[in-house]
Amino acid sequence: MFKSVFIKYISVFMLINILSIVMSAIIITSLVNTYDENTKMRTLSNVAYSITDFVIDDYNNSGEKNFSGYLNESLNDIKPILDVMAINFDNIMVYITDSQGNIKLTGGAENAQQYTDSSGMVIAENAPAYPPSVVTELQKGERITRNDTLDGFFENNHITYILPINSKSGDVLGSVMTCTLTSTKDALLDAMIKTIIMSTLWLMLAALIAVYLISEKLVSPLRAMSKAAKAFASGHFDVRVPVHGNDEVAELAEAFNNMAGSLEHSEEMRRLFLANVSHDLRTPMTTISGFIDGILDGAIPPEKHSYYLEVIAGEVRRLSRLVSSLLDITRIQAGERKFNMTAFDICEQAREIIIASEQRLEAKNLDVVFDADADNMFVSADRDAIHQILYNICDNAIKFSREGGRYEIGIHEKAGKIIVSVYNDGDGIMSEDLPFVFDRFYKSDKSRGLDKTGVGLGLYIARTIIDAHQEKIWAESEYGKWCRFSFTLPRTNPPKPDDKKNGEITK
């Protein structure tokens, strides 16, 4: 279930929201608790101090020496004061006790009247007293603040403020206790928490819908890519992922489709490669096998043995060239062929190739043109590899030139690069075939039908070598008129005399 990115995303979002609600409720509860308790405690302390000040002043002016007797005699004076001061605050109860914690007088909220008779005097047998722990604390003459049942004095939790009544000599005469129930605070908290939860749930629902739509938009292309990748594993490279919008996910989907196109092209090239290799191996082998069987069986007369053996030798040489080219490609792609980067004169190399091709040039009566910016132009590359490329391109140019046509080798410098080009008048290459001339086994019947001996790997090897040099190679043509192959090499300075003596210079 949790393998899906979508489920994980939604689950994490829900968990974060739930944790946020819980944390918000805890923090708000704590703040409200603290604020409410502090507010009520201040109110209780203000009432307690006011009543205490009144009682002490009245007691000292009464001349009464017994505090309990004073409370009994001053009931009608004190009782209204308690009720008036407490009536301004909801649910505040006021108790006045003696030094032993016995309740002598009550006022305020109705539930504080349960210990009094009709005259307002506390009935001793009904009135509770402070628990011993509270009495002990009261005797120390310090105020007491509590938020509990006051050690069992109340049935429910109360916020309580007890202020001692001290004589002039400092003795504890009694106390004034103000208190209130915490139920109002709990009701407020419950209402607040319910409001928070309800509002958060609605917000979470809205956010969940938004996250669902957004995550679905994000995950949907990933699902499509996953299905496409599985299809690729099964050999189906024609599957594509829909592209919507122009965000990062759309860019990823577009890149995925480009990769799929490259894989499809590579697979097509692989099939074509195998088909061409099989054909180019099978054809000469069939020819060789047929002629040898004919000689051995006597079907070919002895006087024609030399002719057919010459044909067999040609096919063997063709097989040798094919195998050699395949091995060369494999070595380059595997990185086993190391290129020795040296400084050499590309003009001199081109002139050597022209001289070596003199007989073939004359046989076709070609108009040879050598166009270079200078007599000597030096490049930094692997001399043998560049000779292989240039010879192959020049050989193709002669092979496909028109009788008496123009044959030109151009070497020019541009932006720190040496551009080598080979031009010939001839049938050229169709525009739709130009992008594929450097592919393996490219031999278009329309533009390369004259080539009966090549194996279709020369230009592919040339591109592979140029790519290894991190340079460029390209073809231009106007079908039926001309064709030009060009490649670039990095320009370098001429080698020093000592290096010329050794024949090469390392880059």
C-alpha positions as CSV (number, residue, x, y, z in Angstrom):
1,M,0.0,0.0,0.0
2,F,2.8,2.5,1.0
3,K,4.8,1.6,-2.1
4,S,2.9,4.3,-4.0
5,V,4.5,7.8,-3.9
6,F,1.0,9.3,-4.0
7,I,-0.1,7.3,-0.9
8,K,3.1,8.2,0.9
9,Y,2.6,11.9,0.0
10,I,-1.0,12.0,1.2
11,S,-0.2,10.0,4.4
12,V,2.6,12.3,5.3
13,F,0.4,15.3,4.7
14,M,-2.4,13.9,6.9
15,L,0.1,13.0,9.6
16,I,1.5,16.5,9.6
17,N,-2.0,18.0,9.8
18,I,-3.0,15.7,12.7
19,L,0.2,16.5,14.6
20,S,-0.4,20.2,13.9
21,I,-4.0,20.0,15.3
22,V,-2.8,18.1,18.4
23,M,0.1,20.6,19.1
24,S,-2.2,23.6,18.5
25,A,-4.8,22.2,20.9
26,I,-2.1,21.5,23.5
27,I,-0.5,25.0,23.2
28,I,-3.8,26.8,23.1
29,T,-5.1,24.8,26.1
30,S,-2.0,25.6,28.1
31,L,-2.2,29.3,27.2
32,V,-5.9,29.5,28.1
33,N,-5.3,27.6,31.3
34,T,-2.5,29.9,32.3
35,Y,-4.3,33.1,31.3
36,D,-7.6,32.1,33.0
37,E,-5.9,30.9,36.2
38,N,-3.8,34.1,36.4
39,T,-6.8,36.3,35.7
40,K,-9.0,34.6,38.3
41,M,-6.2,34.5,40.9
42,R,-5.7,38.3,40.5
43,T,-9.5,38.8,41.0
44,L,-9.6,36.5,44.0
45,S,-6.6,38.2,45.5
46,N,-8.1,41.7,45.0
47,V,-11.3,40.6,46.8
48,A,-9.4,38.9,49.6
49,Y,-7.2,41.9,50.2
50,S,-10.2,44.3,50.2
51,I,-12.2,42.2,52.7
52,T,-9.1,41.6,54.9
53,D,-8.3,45.3,55.1
54,F,-12.0,46.0,56.0
55,V,-12.1,43.3,58.7
56,I,-8.8,44.2,60.3
57,D,-9.7,47.9,60.5
58,D,-13.1,47.2,61.9
59,Y,-11.8,44.6,64.3
60,N,-9.1,47.0,65.6
61,N,-11.7,49.8,66.0
62,S,-14.3,47.5,67.8
63,G,-12.1,47.0,70.9
64,E,-13.1,43.3,70.9
65,K,-10.2,41.1,71.9
66,N,-11.6,37.8,70.7
67,F,-11.8,37.5,66.9
68,S,-14.5,34.9,66.9
69,G,-16.6,37.0,69.2
70,Y,-16.0,40.0,66.9
71,L,-17.3,38.0,63.9
72,N,-20.4,37.0,65.8
73,E,-21.2,40.5,66.9
74,S,-20.3,42.2,63.6
75,L,-22.2,39.7,61.4
76,N,-24.8,42.3,60.2
77,D,-22.0,44.7,59.3
78,I,-19.6,42.2,57.6
79,K,-22.1,40.0,55.8
80,P,-23.4,42.8,53.4
81,I,-19.8,43.7,52.6
82,L,-18.9,40.1,51.6
83,D,-22.0,39.9,49.4
84,V,-21.4,43.3,47.8
85,M,-17.8,42.6,47.0
86,A,-18.4,39.1,45.7
87,I,-21.5,39.9,43.7
88,N,-19.5,41.9,41.2
89,F,-17.7,38.7,40.2
90,D,-19.4,35.5,38.9
91,N,-19.2,32.4,41.1
92,I,-16.9,33.8,43.7
93,M,-17.3,32.4,47.2
94,V,-15.9,34.2,50.3
95,Y,-15.1,32.4,53.6
96,I,-13.9,34.0,56.8
97,T,-12.3,31.6,59.4
98,D,-10.7,31.7,62.8
99,S,-7.1,30.8,63.4
100,Q,-7.9,27.1,63.5
101,G,-9.5,27.2,60.0
102,N,-13.1,26.9,61.2
103,I,-15.5,28.7,58.9
104,K,-17.3,31.6,60.8
105,L,-18.8,33.6,58.0
106,T,-19.6,33.0,54.3
107,G,-20.7,35.2,51.4
108,G,-20.9,35.4,47.6
109,A,-22.1,32.5,45.5
110,E,-25.2,30.6,46.5
111,N,-23.4,27.3,47.2
112,A,-21.4,29.2,49.9
113,Q,-24.7,29.8,51.9
114,Q,-25.3,26.1,52.7
115,Y,-23.4,26.4,56.0
116,T,-25.4,29.4,57.3
117,D,-28.7,29.8,59.1
118,S,-31.4,32.3,58.1
119,S,-29.6,35.1,59.8
120,G,-26.4,34.4,57.9
121,M,-24.5,33.0,60.9
122,V,-22.5,29.8,60.2
123,I,-23.9,26.7,61.8
124,A,-20.9,25.1,63.5
125,E,-22.0,21.5,63.1
126,N,-22.6,22.0,59.4
127,A,-19.5,24.1,58.5
128,P,-16.4,22.3,57.5
129,A,-12.9,23.4,58.6
130,Y,-9.6,23.7,56.7
131,P,-7.8,20.4,56.5
132,P,-4.9,20.1,59.0
133,S,-2.3,20.6,56.2
134,V,-3.9,23.9,55.2
135,V,-4.2,25.0,58.9
136,T,-0.5,24.3,59.4
137,E,0.4,26.3,56.3
138,L,-2.0,29.1,57.5
139,Q,-0.2,29.4,60.9
140,K,2.9,30.4,59.1
141,G,1.2,33.7,58.3
142,E,1.7,33.4,54.5
143,R,-0.9,33.6,51.7
144,I,-2.0,30.3,50.1
145,T,-2.8,29.8,46.4
146,R,-4.2,26.5,45.2
147,N,-5.9,25.0,42.2
148,D,-7.3,21.7,43.5
149,T,-9.8,20.4,46.0
150,L,-7.8,22.0,48.9
151,D,-6.9,18.6,50.3
152,G,-10.5,17.4,50.2
153,F,-12.2,20.6,51.4
154,F,-14.1,20.9,48.1
155,E,-15.6,18.1,46.1
156,N,-14.4,19.6,42.8
157,N,-11.3,21.5,41.9
158,H,-11.4,25.2,42.9
159,I,-9.0,28.1,42.3
160,T,-8.4,29.2,45.9
161,Y,-6.7,32.3,47.4
162,I,-6.3,32.3,51.3
163,L,-5.0,35.5,52.9
164,P,-4.2,35.4,56.7
165,I,-5.7,38.0,59.1
166,N,-2.9,39.1,61.4
167,S,-3.2,41.1,64.6
168,K,-1.0,44.2,65.3
169,S,1.4,41.9,67.1
170,G,1.6,39.6,64.1
171,D,-0.4,36.7,65.4
172,V,-2.8,34.9,63.0
173,L,-6.3,35.7,64.0
174,G,-8.0,34.0,61.1
175,S,-8.2,34.1,57.3
176,V,-10.2,35.3,54.3
177,M,-10.6,32.7,51.6
178,T,-11.9,33.6,48.1
179,C,-12.4,30.8,45.6
180,T,-14.3,29.9,42.4
181,L,-15.0,26.7,40.5
182,T,-12.8,25.8,37.4
183,S,-15.9,24.6,35.5
184,T,-16.2,27.9,33.6
185,K,-12.7,27.6,32.4
186,D,-13.2,24.0,31.3
187,A,-16.3,25.0,29.4
188,L,-14.4,27.7,27.6
189,L,-11.6,25.4,26.8
190,D,-14.0,22.8,25.4
191,A,-15.6,25.4,23.2
192,M,-12.3,26.7,22.0
193,I,-10.9,23.2,21.3
194,K,-14.1,22.2,19.4
195,T,-13.9,25.4,17.4
196,I,-10.2,24.8,16.6
197,I,-10.8,21.2,15.6
198,M,-13.8,22.0,13.4
199,S,-12.1,24.8,11.6
200,T,-8.9,22.8,11.2
201,L,-10.9,19.8,9.8
202,W,-12.5,22.1,7.2
203,L,-9.2,23.6,6.3
204,M,-7.6,20.1,6.2
205,L,-10.3,18.9,3.9
206,A,-9.8,21.8,1.5
207,A,-6.0,21.3,1.7
208,L,-6.4,17.6,1.2
209,I,-8.4,18.2,-2.0
210,A,-5.8,20.7,-3.2
211,V,-2.9,18.3,-2.3
212,Y,-4.7,15.5,-4.1
213,L,-5.1,17.4,-7.3
214,I,-1.5,18.7,-7.2
215,S,0.1,15.4,-6.2
216,E,-2.0,13.6,-8.8
217,K,-0.7,16.0,-11.4
218,L,2.9,15.2,-10.2
219,V,2.5,11.5,-9.8
220,S,0.5,10.8,-13.0
221,P,3.4,11.5,-15.3
222,L,5.6,9.3,-13.0
223,R,3.2,6.5,-13.4
224,A,3.2,6.9,-17.1
225,M,7.0,6.9,-17.1
226,S,7.0,3.7,-15.0
227,K,4.7,2.0,-17.4
228,A,6.8,3.2,-20.3
229,A,10.0,1.9,-18.7
230,K,8.4,-1.5,-18.2
231,A,7.4,-1.4,-21.9
232,F,11.0,-0.6,-22.8
233,A,12.2,-3.6,-20.8
234,S,9.9,-5.7,-23.0
235,G,11.4,-4.3,-26.1
236,H,8.6,-1.8,-27.0
237,F,10.4,1.5,-27.6
238,D,7.5,3.3,-29.3
239,V,5.7,4.2,-26.0
240,R,5.6,7.9,-25.2
241,V,4.6,9.9,-22.1
242,P,1.9,12.7,-22.5
243,V,3.4,16.1,-21.8
244,H,1.2,18.7,-20.2
245,G,2.2,22.3,-19.2
246,N,5.7,23.7,-19.0
247,D,6.9,23.0,-15.5
248,E,9.7,20.7,-14.2
249,V,7.5,17.6,-14.5
250,A,6.7,18.5,-18.1
251,E,10.4,19.0,-18.8
252,L,11.1,15.6,-17.3
253,A,8.4,13.9,-19.4
254,E,9.8,15.6,-22.5
255,A,13.3,14.5,-21.6
256,F,11.9,11.0,-21.1
257,N,10.3,11.0,-24.5
258,N,13.6,12.2,-26.0
259,M,15.3,9.3,-24.3
260,A,12.7,6.9,-25.6
261,G,13.2,8.3,-29.1
262,S,17.0,7.7,-28.8
263,L,16.4,4.2,-27.5
264,E,14.1,3.5,-30.4
265,H,16.6,4.8,-32.9
266,S,19.4,2.8,-31.2
267,E,17.3,-0.3,-31.3
268,E,16.5,0.3,-35.0
269,M,20.2,0.9,-35.6
270,R,21.1,-2.3,-33.7
271,R,18.7,-4.3,-35.8
272,L,19.9,-2.7,-39.0
273,F,23.5,-3.3,-37.9
274,L,22.9,-7.0,-37.3
275,A,21.0,-7.3,-40.6
276,N,23.8,-5.6,-42.5
277,V,26.6,-7.5,-40.8
278,S,24.7,-10.7,-41.5
279,H,24.2,-9.8,-45.1
280,D,27.7,-8.5,-45.7
281,L,29.2,-11.7,-44.1
282,R,26.8,-14.1,-45.8
283,T,27.1,-12.8,-49.3
284,P,30.9,-13.1,-49.8
285,M,30.9,-16.4,-47.9
286,T,28.2,-17.8,-50.1
287,T,30.2,-16.7,-53.2
288,I,33.4,-18.2,-51.8
289,S,31.7,-21.4,-50.8
290,G,29.9,-21.7,-54.2
291,F,33.1,-21.2,-56.3
292,I,35.2,-23.5,-54.2
293,D,32.5,-26.2,-54.4
294,G,32.4,-25.7,-58.1
295,I,36.2,-26.1,-58.4
296,L,36.2,-29.2,-56.2
297,D,33.3,-30.8,-58.0
298,G,34.8,-30.1,-61.4
299,A,31.8,-27.9,-62.4
300,I,34.3,-25.1,-63.2
301,P,36.8,-26.1,-65.9
302,P,40.5,-25.9,-65.0
303,E,41.2,-23.1,-67.5
304,K,38.8,-20.8,-65.5
305,H,40.2,-21.7,-62.0
306,S,42.5,-18.7,-62.0
307,Y,39.6,-16.3,-62.8
308,Y,37.3,-17.7,-60.0
309,L,40.2,-17.9,-57.5
310,E,40.7,-14.2,-58.2
311,V,37.1,-13.5,-57.5
312,I,37.4,-15.6,-54.3
313,A,40.5,-13.6,-53.2
314,G,38.5,-10.4,-53.7
315,E,35.7,-11.6,-51.5
316,V,38.2,-12.7,-48.9
317,R,39.7,-9.2,-48.9
318,R,36.2,-7.7,-48.6
319,L,35.6,-10.0,-45.6
320,S,38.9,-8.9,-44.1
321,R,38.1,-5.2,-44.5
322,L,34.7,-5.8,-42.9
323,V,36.1,-7.6,-39.9
324,S,39.0,-5.1,-39.6
325,S,36.4,-2.2,-39.6
326,L,34.2,-3.9,-37.0
327,L,37.2,-4.5,-34.8
328,D,38.3,-0.9,-35.2
329,I,34.9,0.4,-34.2
330,T,34.8,-2.0,-31.2
331,R,38.2,-0.8,-30.0
332,I,37.3,2.9,-30.3
333,Q,34.0,2.5,-28.5
334,A,35.6,0.4,-25.8
335,G,38.3,3.0,-25.3
336,E,41.0,0.5,-26.2
337,R,42.3,2.6,-29.1
338,K,44.5,5.3,-27.7
339,F,45.0,8.4,-29.7
340,N,48.5,9.9,-29.8
341,M,47.9,13.7,-30.1
342,T,50.8,15.2,-32.0
343,A,51.4,18.3,-34.1
344,F,51.6,17.6,-37.8
345,D,51.2,19.4,-41.2
346,I,47.7,18.6,-42.4
347,C,48.5,20.2,-45.8
348,E,51.4,17.8,-46.3
349,Q,49.2,14.9,-45.4
350,A,46.5,16.0,-47.9
351,R,49.2,16.4,-50.7
352,E,50.5,12.9,-50.0
353,I,47.0,11.4,-50.4
354,I,46.6,13.3,-53.7
355,I,49.9,11.9,-55.0
356,A,48.9,8.4,-53.8
357,S,45.6,8.7,-55.7
358,E,47.2,10.1,-58.9
359,Q,46.4,7.1,-61.2
360,R,42.7,7.0,-60.2
361,L,42.4,10.8,-60.6
362,E,43.8,10.6,-64.1
363,A,41.7,7.6,-64.9
364,K,38.6,9.7,-64.3
365,N,40.1,12.8,-65.9
366,L,39.2,14.9,-62.8
367,D,40.0,18.6,-62.4
368,V,42.1,18.5,-59.1
369,V,42.2,21.7,-57.0
370,F,44.1,22.1,-53.8
371,D,43.0,25.2,-51.9
372,A,44.8,26.0,-48.6
373,D,45.4,29.2,-46.7
374,A,49.1,28.4,-46.4
375,D,51.6,25.8,-47.7
376,N,51.9,24.5,-44.1
377,M,49.1,24.4,-41.6
378,F,49.6,22.4,-38.3
379,V,47.0,20.6,-36.3
380,S,47.0,18.7,-33.0
381,A,45.5,15.2,-33.5
382,D,46.4,11.6,-34.0
383,R,48.2,11.5,-37.3
384,D,47.3,8.0,-38.3
385,A,43.6,8.3,-37.4
386,I,43.3,11.6,-39.3
387,H,45.0,10.0,-42.3
388,Q,42.5,7.2,-42.2
389,I,39.6,9.7,-42.2
390,L,41.0,11.9,-44.9
391,Y,41.9,9.0,-47.1
392,N,38.5,7.5,-46.8
393,I,36.7,10.8,-47.6
394,C,39.1,11.4,-50.6
395,D,38.6,7.8,-51.8
396,N,34.8,8.2,-51.7
397,A,35.0,11.6,-53.5
398,I,37.0,10.0,-56.4
399,K,34.7,6.9,-56.4
400,F,31.5,9.0,-56.8
401,S,32.9,11.8,-58.9
402,R,31.5,12.5,-62.4
403,E,33.9,11.8,-65.3
404,G,35.9,15.0,-65.9
405,G,34.3,16.7,-62.8
406,R,35.9,18.9,-60.2
407,Y,37.8,17.4,-57.3
408,E,38.8,19.8,-54.6
409,I,40.6,19.6,-51.2
410,G,40.2,22.7,-49.1
411,I,42.1,23.5,-45.9
412,H,41.2,26.8,-44.1
413,E,41.5,28.3,-40.7
414,K,38.5,29.8,-38.8
415,A,38.2,30.8,-35.2
416,G,41.2,28.8,-34.1
417,K,40.1,25.7,-35.9
418,I,41.4,24.1,-39.1
419,I,38.5,23.1,-41.4
420,V,39.4,20.3,-43.9
421,S,36.9,19.7,-46.7
422,V,36.7,17.4,-49.8
423,Y,34.5,18.4,-52.7
424,N,33.5,16.5,-55.8
425,D,31.1,16.9,-58.7
426,G,28.7,14.0,-58.9
427,D,25.3,12.6,-58.1
428,G,25.6,13.9,-54.5
429,I,23.3,12.8,-51.7
430,M,19.6,13.3,-51.3
431,S,18.6,15.8,-48.6
432,E,16.6,13.1,-46.7
433,D,19.7,10.9,-46.6
434,L,22.1,13.5,-45.4
435,P,21.4,13.0,-41.6
436,F,22.2,9.3,-41.9
437,V,25.5,9.2,-44.0
438,F,27.6,8.7,-40.9
439,D,25.5,5.8,-39.6
440,R,26.8,2.3,-39.6
441,F,26.3,0.5,-42.9
442,Y,24.9,3.5,-44.7
443,K,24.9,2.7,-48.4
444,S,21.9,4.4,-50.0
445,D,21.1,2.8,-53.4
446,K,19.9,6.2,-54.6
447,S,23.2,8.0,-54.0
448,R,25.8,5.3,-53.4
449,G,24.7,2.7,-56.0
450,L,28.1,2.9,-57.7
451,D,29.9,1.6,-54.6
452,K,30.1,-2.2,-55.0
453,T,33.1,-2.8,-52.8
454,G,32.6,-0.8,-49.6
455,V,31.1,-2.1,-46.4
456,G,29.4,1.1,-45.2
457,L,31.5,1.6,-42.1
458,G,34.1,4.2,-43.3
459,L,32.1,7.3,-42.6
460,Y,30.9,5.8,-39.3
461,I,34.5,5.2,-38.2
462,A,35.4,8.7,-39.4
463,R,32.6,10.2,-37.1
464,T,33.7,8.0,-34.2
465,I,37.3,9.2,-34.5
466,I,36.3,12.8,-34.8
467,D,34.0,12.5,-31.8
468,A,36.9,11.0,-29.8
469,H,38.9,14.2,-30.8
470,Q,35.9,16.3,-29.6
471,E,35.6,17.9,-33.0
472,K,32.9,18.0,-35.7
473,I,32.3,16.3,-39.0
474,W,29.4,17.0,-41.5
475,A,28.2,16.6,-45.1
476,E,26.7,19.0,-47.5
477,S,25.2,18.2,-50.9
478,E,23.0,19.3,-53.7
479,Y,21.6,16.1,-55.2
480,G,22.6,15.5,-58.8
481,K,25.3,18.2,-58.7
482,W,27.9,18.1,-56.0
483,C,28.9,16.8,-52.5
484,R,31.2,18.1,-49.8
485,F,32.5,16.4,-46.6
486,S,34.2,18.6,-43.9
487,F,35.6,18.2,-40.5
488,T,37.4,20.4,-38.0
489,L,40.7,20.0,-36.1
490,P,42.4,22.2,-33.5
491,R,45.1,24.5,-34.9
492,T,48.5,24.4,-33.2
493,N,52.0,25.9,-33.6
494,P,54.6,24.1,-35.7
495,P,56.8,21.6,-33.8
496,K,60.2,22.7,-32.6
497,P,63.2,21.5,-34.6
498,D,64.0,18.8,-32.0
499,D,60.5,17.5,-32.3
500,K,60.6,17.6,-36.1
501,K,63.7,15.4,-35.9
502,N,61.7,12.9,-33.9
503,G,58.8,13.1,-36.3
504,E,56.1,14.2,-33.8
505,I,55.2,16.4,-30.9
506,T,52.9,15.5,-28.0
507,K,50.1,17.9,-27.4
